[in-house]
């Protein structure tokens, strides 16, 4: 298991509609990426209420994309990730197939 201090950070999120996004930074404690068909950010929530913890920058808590070259036992081992529009409104842009 990856220690919380070693979890990759969300370096940038350009999905301004997400309640956790404040000026390009994700302030959720941790995010979950992926499903079997694409690298969707499952923590994305569209709401007029802003959420998260202002002093934190999100980390990748789990990744369900086992076919990503950064994924090892459903844990992300990229240095950091970027979230933005791709196949969906909020996807992991760092995703790279094996």
Buried (B, 14 or more C-beta within 10 A) or exposed (E): EBEEEEBBBBBBBEBEEBBBBBEEBBBBBBBBBBEEEBBBBBBBBEEEEEBBEEEBBBBBBBBBBEEBEBBEEEBBBBEBBBBBEBEBBBBBBBBBEE
